[in-house]
Amino acid sequence: MYQEVGQLFSSCFNENLDYKHWKEFFLGSPFGSSVGVSGYVDGTLVGFYGLIPQRLMRQASKDLEYFLGVSLMIHPDHRGTAFFDLLEAAFATARRTSSLFILGFPNANSYLPLVRLLNWRLLLETEFFEIDILRPSSMVNSNNDVNTHLISIQNTSSQWGVPYQDEAYMKWRSYRNAYSIVPLVMGCDVVYKIIEPNTLDMMDVRIGATQEITLGSLLKLALQNNCDKIVLTGYHADILGVDKSFLKPRSEYRLRLCVFPIREMVPPIHLSLLMSDVF
């Protein structure tokens, strides 16, 4: 399968498929076997969509099973009805399992067809920001400094999130870039990776109780990792109570988390970048 998928990947994105990435991420899920939904024309693979079994957890609740939809590809010469045929085949495959829904992060090309024509639902949309560690005073008013400026963090315990503390999950999501978990204060876990030099990429923030911390404690975390900037989503900035008007937009790229319900209502879901195959 890899050779066929690799050829299709090159045709769609003009770059080579990283076999190690594909093998470890697509085939290595700790929660079961992934499903590759394929479309052929005259014996040639022209469409592919991957469904990776995943779980969401919440304190004192049974885990929820779902599929992460990845690598939606249609050969440029066969776009049109092939897109819908492939997705309908994926939905039919998912309905034969115990998974409750499919989550995905569609790009700009597939987002509108999924939402408008195939009954996907947009759960949230967010952008990326930078915190400049070398200019922390730009984030507070003149009457405070970063070590006294309080940020109020929101309780996320009622939301369903990724099992970031599970050993098997941690190993799977760390094969390329290991992630770390640090408690900023009691009950507030920050999950991050160092993907680019000198940059702390915040993957997640999980909070068990509403409380307050100083902005300085967040900046200190970056400095302890020899980083001079923090990259985070607007979604996680809001959870931390950081005023986004003081932050520098990272790019024009917007992250969209969408869901296709299979058999029941979708519960409140907490965004983690660990959900995505990009990070």
C-alpha positions as CSV (number, residue, x, y, z in Angstrom):
1,M,0.0,0.0,0.0
2,Y,2.8,2.4,0.8
3,Q,4.1,2.6,-2.7
4,E,0.6,3.4,-4.1
5,V,-0.1,6.0,-1.4
6,G,3.3,7.5,-1.9
7,Q,2.7,8.0,-5.6
8,L,-0.7,9.6,-5.0
9,F,0.8,11.8,-2.3
10,S,3.4,13.1,-4.8
11,S,0.8,13.8,-7.4
12,C,-1.4,15.7,-4.9
13,F,1.3,17.6,-3.0
14,N,4.4,17.7,-5.2
15,E,6.5,16.2,-2.5
16,N,7.6,12.7,-1.3
17,L,5.7,10.9,1.5
18,D,7.9,10.4,4.6
19,Y,7.6,6.6,5.0
20,K,8.7,6.7,8.6
21,H,6.1,9.3,9.4
22,W,3.4,7.3,7.6
23,K,4.4,4.0,9.2
24,E,4.7,5.4,12.8
25,F,1.7,7.7,12.8
26,F,-0.8,5.9,10.5
27,L,0.1,2.3,11.4
28,G,1.3,2.8,15.0
29,S,-1.9,4.0,16.8
30,P,-2.0,2.4,20.3
31,F,-5.8,2.1,20.1
32,G,-6.2,-0.3,17.2
33,S,-5.7,-0.8,13.5
34,S,-6.0,2.2,11.1
35,V,-8.2,2.0,8.1
36,G,-7.2,3.1,4.7
37,V,-10.2,4.0,2.5
38,S,-9.1,3.8,-1.2
39,G,-10.5,4.7,-4.5
40,Y,-9.3,3.1,-7.8
41,V,-9.8,3.8,-11.4
42,D,-8.6,1.2,-13.9
43,G,-6.5,-0.4,-11.2
44,T,-4.8,2.9,-10.2
45,L,-5.1,4.5,-6.8
46,V,-6.7,7.9,-7.3
47,G,-8.1,8.6,-3.8
48,F,-7.2,7.8,-0.2
49,Y,-8.5,8.8,3.2
50,G,-7.0,7.4,6.5
51,L,-9.0,6.7,9.6
52,I,-6.9,6.4,12.7
53,P,-8.6,5.0,15.9
54,Q,-8.3,7.4,18.8
55,R,-9.8,8.0,22.2
56,L,-10.9,11.0,24.3
57,M,-10.9,11.0,28.0
58,R,-12.6,12.8,30.9
59,Q,-12.1,12.4,34.6
60,A,-14.3,9.6,36.1
61,S,-15.8,8.8,32.7
62,K,-15.3,5.9,30.2
63,D,-13.1,6.8,27.3
64,L,-14.8,7.7,24.0
65,E,-13.7,6.1,20.8
66,Y,-13.4,8.0,17.6
67,F,-11.5,8.2,14.3
68,L,-9.1,10.8,13.3
69,G,-9.4,11.5,9.6
70,V,-6.1,12.2,7.9
71,S,-4.4,12.4,4.5
72,L,-7.5,13.1,2.3
73,M,-6.1,12.9,-1.2
74,I,-7.7,12.9,-4.6
75,H,-5.6,12.7,-7.8
76,P,-5.8,16.1,-9.7
77,D,-7.2,14.3,-12.8
78,H,-10.1,12.7,-10.8
79,R,-11.4,15.4,-8.6
80,G,-15.2,15.9,-8.5
81,T,-17.5,13.1,-7.7
82,A,-14.5,11.0,-6.6
83,F,-14.2,13.2,-3.6
84,F,-17.7,12.5,-2.4
85,D,-17.5,8.8,-3.3
86,L,-14.4,8.4,-1.2
87,L,-15.9,10.2,1.8
88,E,-19.1,8.2,1.6
89,A,-17.1,5.0,1.6
90,A,-15.2,6.3,4.7
91,F,-18.4,7.1,6.5
92,A,-19.8,3.6,5.7
93,T,-16.6,2.0,7.1
94,A,-16.7,4.1,10.3
95,R,-20.4,3.1,10.9
96,R,-19.4,-0.5,11.0
97,T,-17.2,0.1,14.1
98,S,-17.8,1.3,17.6
99,S,-16.4,4.7,17.0
100,L,-18.8,7.6,17.8
101,F,-17.5,10.2,15.3
102,I,-14.8,11.3,13.0
103,L,-12.6,14.3,13.8
104,G,-10.6,16.1,11.2
105,F,-8.5,19.2,10.4
106,P,-9.5,20.0,6.8
107,N,-7.5,22.3,4.7
108,A,-8.9,25.3,2.8
109,N,-9.7,23.1,-0.2
110,S,-11.8,20.5,1.6
111,Y,-13.3,22.5,4.4
112,L,-16.3,24.0,2.5
113,P,-17.4,20.8,0.7
114,L,-17.2,18.8,4.0
115,V,-19.3,21.4,5.9
116,R,-21.8,22.5,3.3
117,L,-22.3,19.2,1.4
118,L,-21.4,16.3,3.6
119,N,-22.8,17.4,7.0
120,W,-19.6,17.9,8.8
121,R,-19.8,20.4,11.7
122,L,-17.2,23.0,12.6
123,L,-16.3,22.6,16.3
124,L,-13.9,25.5,16.5
125,E,-11.6,27.7,14.4
126,T,-8.5,29.4,15.8
127,E,-5.3,31.1,14.7
128,F,-1.7,31.0,15.9
129,F,0.1,33.6,17.9
130,E,3.6,34.3,19.2
131,I,4.7,35.5,22.6
132,D,8.1,37.3,22.4
133,I,10.0,36.3,25.6
134,L,12.6,39.0,25.0
135,R,9.8,41.7,25.1
136,P,7.5,40.5,27.9
137,S,6.7,44.1,29.0
138,S,4.7,44.5,25.8
139,M,2.1,42.1,27.1
140,V,1.1,44.1,30.3
141,N,0.2,47.7,31.0
142,S,2.6,50.1,32.5
143,N,1.4,49.6,36.1
144,N,2.4,45.9,36.2
145,D,5.3,43.6,35.4
146,V,5.1,40.0,34.3
147,N,5.7,38.6,37.7
148,T,2.7,40.3,39.3
149,H,0.4,40.4,36.3
150,L,-2.2,37.7,36.9
151,I,-3.8,35.6,34.2
152,S,-7.0,33.8,35.1
153,I,-7.1,30.2,33.7
154,Q,-10.4,28.4,32.9
155,N,-11.5,25.0,34.1
156,T,-11.4,22.5,31.3
157,S,-12.3,19.4,33.3
158,S,-15.8,19.1,31.9
159,Q,-14.4,18.7,28.3
160,W,-13.2,15.6,26.6
161,G,-9.5,15.7,25.7
162,V,-6.6,13.5,24.5
163,P,-5.1,11.0,26.9
164,Y,-1.8,12.9,27.0
165,Q,-0.6,11.2,30.2
166,D,-1.1,7.6,28.8
167,E,2.3,6.0,28.3
168,A,1.4,4.3,25.0
169,Y,-0.2,7.4,23.6
170,M,2.8,9.5,24.7
171,K,5.2,7.2,23.0
172,W,3.2,7.2,19.8
173,R,2.9,11.0,19.6
174,S,6.5,11.5,20.5
175,Y,8.3,9.4,17.9
176,R,9.3,12.5,15.9
177,N,9.3,15.3,18.5
178,A,8.8,14.2,22.1
179,Y,6.3,16.2,24.1
180,S,6.7,17.3,27.7
181,I,4.1,17.8,30.4
182,V,4.8,20.5,33.0
183,P,2.4,21.7,35.8
184,L,2.5,25.5,35.9
185,V,0.6,25.4,39.2
186,M,-1.3,22.6,40.9
187,G,-3.9,21.3,38.5
188,C,-2.7,23.2,35.5
189,D,-0.7,21.0,33.0
190,V,1.0,22.6,30.0
191,V,1.9,20.2,27.2
192,Y,4.5,21.4,24.7
193,K,7.1,20.4,22.1
194,I,10.3,22.0,20.9
195,I,9.8,21.6,17.1
196,E,11.9,24.6,15.9
197,P,15.0,25.8,17.7
198,N,14.4,28.4,20.4
199,T,10.6,28.0,20.1
200,L,8.2,26.4,22.6
201,D,5.2,25.1,20.8
202,M,2.2,24.8,23.2
203,M,0.3,21.6,22.3
204,D,-2.3,21.7,25.1
205,V,-3.3,23.2,28.4
206,R,-5.4,21.1,30.7
207,I,-6.8,22.7,33.9
208,G,-8.6,20.9,36.7
209,A,-9.7,24.0,38.6
210,T,-10.2,27.7,37.9
211,Q,-7.3,29.6,39.4
212,E,-4.7,32.3,38.8
213,I,-1.1,32.3,37.8
214,T,1.3,35.0,36.8
215,L,2.4,35.7,33.3
216,G,5.9,35.4,34.5
217,S,5.5,31.7,35.3
218,L,4.5,31.0,31.6
219,L,7.5,32.9,30.3
220,K,9.8,31.2,32.8
221,L,8.8,27.8,31.3
222,A,10.1,29.0,27.9
223,L,13.4,30.3,29.3
224,Q,14.0,27.1,31.1
225,N,13.9,25.4,27.7
226,N,16.2,27.9,26.1
227,C,13.4,29.4,24.1
228,D,12.9,33.0,23.2
229,K,9.3,32.7,22.0
230,I,6.1,30.7,22.6
231,V,3.8,29.7,19.9
232,L,0.2,28.9,20.9
233,T,-3.3,29.0,19.4
234,G,-5.8,31.6,20.2
235,Y,-7.9,28.9,21.7
236,H,-5.2,28.1,24.3
237,A,-4.5,31.8,24.9
238,D,-8.1,32.2,25.9
239,I,-7.9,29.3,28.3
240,L,-4.9,30.9,29.9
241,G,-6.5,34.3,30.0
242,V,-3.8,35.9,27.8
243,D,-5.0,39.0,26.0
244,K,-4.5,38.2,22.3
245,S,-4.4,41.9,21.4
246,F,-0.9,41.9,22.9
247,L,0.2,38.9,20.8
248,K,1.9,38.8,17.4
249,P,-0.1,36.8,14.8
250,R,2.0,33.8,13.7
251,S,0.6,33.5,10.2
252,E,-2.7,33.8,8.2
253,Y,-3.2,30.0,8.6
254,R,-6.4,29.1,10.6
255,L,-6.8,25.8,12.2
256,R,-10.3,24.3,11.9
257,L,-11.4,21.3,13.9
258,C,-14.4,19.6,12.3
259,V,-16.5,16.6,13.2
260,F,-18.7,14.1,11.4
261,P,-21.1,12.4,13.9
262,I,-21.6,8.7,13.3
263,R,-24.2,7.6,15.9
264,E,-24.8,10.2,18.6
265,M,-24.4,13.8,19.7
266,V,-20.8,15.0,20.0
267,P,-19.7,16.0,23.5
268,P,-17.8,19.1,24.4
269,I,-14.3,18.5,23.0
270,H,-11.1,20.2,24.2
271,L,-8.6,21.1,21.4
272,S,-5.1,19.6,21.6
273,L,-2.7,20.0,18.8
274,L,-1.7,16.4,19.6
275,M,-4.9,15.4,17.8
276,S,-3.4,16.6,14.5
277,D,-0.9,14.6,12.4
278,V,0.9,17.9,11.6
279,F,2.4,18.5,15.1
